[in-house]
């Protein structure tokens, strides 16, 4: 994955987007999709 532009200490936009998605899906009770979104977050974070 390509590192996205941002300031020092700023999380990549893809990570922020997936975290928001995970929160929304969890709020609606869709735990399977929540888990998938969090797994994507983990993958992005491991590439940092």
DRENMI-469529 format. One record per residue (C-alpha): residue in one letter; x, y, z. Coordinates in pm, whole numbers, plus 50000, padded with zeros to 5 digits. Example, Ala and Ser with C-alpha at 12.3 -4.5 7.8 and 13.67 -1.06 7.14 Angstrom:
# DRENMI-469529
a512304955050780/s513674989450714/
# end
This chain:
# DRENMI-469529
x500005000050000/x501155034649924/x501595058150217/x499175087350195/x500225123550234/x499735139050574/x501515156950850/x503745140251105/x501545120851347/x498485123751123/x496785090351047/x496325081850678/x492895091350541/x492185055050453/x492595045350817/x490275073050933/x487685063450671/x487725026750770/x487475035251142/x484425056751070/x482935028250868/x483575003651152/x481885026851402/x478835031751181/x478444994651112/x478824986251481/x476165012051568/x473814993851330/x474674960151480/x476454946751171/x479324930051354/x480594910151056/x481154941650851/x482594958751160/x485174931151193/x486094934050825/x486554971850851/x488744967551160/x490844941350982/x491444966350701/x492464991950966/x494944967151106/x496424961250761/x496814998650703/x498375003451047/x500884975450992/x502094993250678/x502905025250871/
# end
